């Protein structure tokens, strides 16, 4: 009887030691620091407006700060996302049919140079009224311009790039912000139309 009791006591002690060393594997019990952690990022709600200062019906997130400048042939619009430390830089260029191919080639070349060696996911979008055809590129790697777009109609070429310096250092840490601007751009391109 004593031998059996001593055996159970030793087994209980061994089990206690094993459990205290291994314990539960649930995430909340894990005291080891994670290799990467990022704060939860707040994104702007999907509220949109079409500023009268733009030559086309191009909807932007209502929380951006929009500034426009123009020269003799184009209008530049910068939509600043203050909370994201990013600016969507857009160019609105009125065209004649004879200029369209040259301007589109120029914009596509610029988009390729902005991507560098990064691969990109391409989304093709036709506006709801079928007047604009657009391509939207999302870079899969670190770059200052993680999002770029090109929209064409018989009368306009609209191009833009998201200028986000934080994406060049660690794209994963700002991915939720890039995804939020991506959703804004999809909305803008689907609803794009001439005035």
GISUL-V80792 format. One record per residue. SS is DSSP state (H for helix, E for strand, C for the rest). PHI is phi in degrees with one decimal (* if undefined). PSI is psi in whole degrees, -180 to 180 (none if undefined). Layout:
SS | PHI | PSI
SS | PHI | PSI
//
This chain:
C | * | -45
H | -64.1 | -39
H | -64.3 | -41
H | -65.7 | -42
H | -63.1 | -43
H | -63.1 | -39
H | -61.8 | -45
H | -65.5 | -37
H | -66.5 | -44
H | -64.3 | -43
H | -61.8 | -43
H | -62.0 | -42
H | -65.4 | -44
H | -62.0 | -44
H | -63.5 | -41
H | -62.5 | -42
H | -65.3 | -44
H | -63.0 | -43
H | -66.8 | -37
H | -70.2 | -28
H | -82.0 | -42
H | -89.9 | -52
C | 60.0 | -162
C | -79.7 | 151
C | -102.0 | 13
C | -64.3 | 144
H | -58.8 | -35
H | -73.6 | -17
H | -93.4 | -7
C | -79.5 | 116
C | -90.4 | -2
C | -79.6 | 131
C | -63.4 | 146
C | -73.7 | 149
C | -66.5 | -32
C | -139.4 | 137
C | -143.2 | 141
C | -126.3 | 143
C | -67.2 | 154
C | -68.5 | 129
C | -97.4 | 135
C | -89.4 | 133
C | -113.1 | 156
C | -69.7 | 144
C | -68.6 | 155
C | -78.7 | 74
C | -113.9 | 130
E | -126.7 | 152
E | -142.9 | 158
C | -113.1 | 99
C | -61.9 | 139
C | -67.7 | -20
C | -74.0 | -11
C | -92.5 | 143
C | -75.0 | -15
E | -123.9 | 164
E | -78.4 | 89
C | -121.4 | 110
C | -84.4 | 135
E | -119.8 | 160
E | -61.3 | 136
C | -65.5 | -13
C | -93.1 | -1
C | -83.1 | 156
E | -99.7 | 117
E | -102.8 | 131
E | -131.7 | 141
E | -128.2 | 141
E | -137.5 | 156
E | -141.4 | 159
C | -122.3 | -164
C | -65.1 | -22
C | -124.4 | -18
E | -137.5 | 161
E | -118.3 | 132
E | -106.4 | 131
E | -125.0 | 126
E | -108.9 | 118
E | -103.4 | 102
E | -86.4 | 128
E | -99.9 | 91
H | -58.5 | -41
H | -69.6 | -23
H | -94.4 | -9
C | 55.4 | 48
E | -143.9 | 154
E | -134.8 | 130
E | -89.3 | 112
E | -100.6 | 117
E | -118.7 | 148
E | -125.3 | 127
E | -109.2 | 114
E | -120.2 | 115
E | -72.6 | 143
C | -133.3 | 160
C | -104.7 | 154
C | -53.7 | -36
C | -68.9 | -21
C | -94.0 | -17
H | -55.3 | -50
H | -61.7 | -43
H | -64.6 | -43
H | -68.4 | -41
H | -64.1 | -44
H | -59.2 | -41
H | -61.3 | -45
H | -66.9 | -41
H | -64.4 | -39
H | -62.7 | -43
H | -63.3 | -40
H | -62.8 | -42
H | -63.5 | -41
H | -66.0 | -37
H | -64.8 | -34
H | -70.0 | -32
C | 63.8 | -129
C | -91.8 | 5
C | -79.3 | 145
C | -78.2 | 161
E | -142.0 | 150
E | -95.2 | 128
E | -107.2 | 131
E | -117.4 | 126
E | -97.0 | 132
E | -132.2 | 134
E | -110.4 | 129
C | -60.5 | 157
C | -57.9 | -33
C | -93.8 | 8
C | 62.7 | 21
C | -92.1 | -22
C | -121.2 | 137
E | -108.8 | 132
E | -131.7 | 151
E | -122.1 | 140
E | -125.5 | 122
E | -106.9 | 135
E | -121.0 | 116
E | -70.2 | 141
C | -92.0 | -11
C | -119.8 | -178
C | -71.6 | 126
C | -159.6 | 156
C | -70.7 | -23
C | -118.4 | 79
C | -71.7 | -19
E | -129.4 | 138
E | -144.5 | 151
E | -143.7 | 159
E | -143.2 | 124
E | -123.1 | 137
E | -131.9 | 146
C | -141.4 | 175
C | -62.7 | -18
C | -118.3 | -12
E | -138.2 | 148
E | -123.8 | 121
E | -119.8 | 127
E | -133.7 | 161
E | -167.4 | 161
E | -145.4 | 140
E | -82.9 | 118
E | -93.9 | 105
C | -135.8 | 90
C | -56.3 | -31
H | -64.2 | -25
H | -72.8 | -20
H | -74.7 | -30
H | -82.0 | -52
C | -149.6 | 91
H | -62.5 | -32
H | -64.8 | -33
H | -71.2 | -23
H | -112.5 | 11
H | -54.0 | -42
H | -61.1 | -33
H | -71.6 | -42
H | -61.9 | -43
H | -63.0 | -37
H | -66.5 | -43
H | -68.6 | -36
H | -57.3 | -46
H | -62.4 | -39
H | -62.1 | -42
H | -68.3 | -40
H | -59.5 | -45
H | -61.0 | -46
H | -62.4 | -43
H | -73.7 | -34
H | -67.3 | -37
C | -96.0 | 7
C | -68.4 | 137
E | -158.8 | 162
E | -74.8 | 159
C | -87.0 | none
//
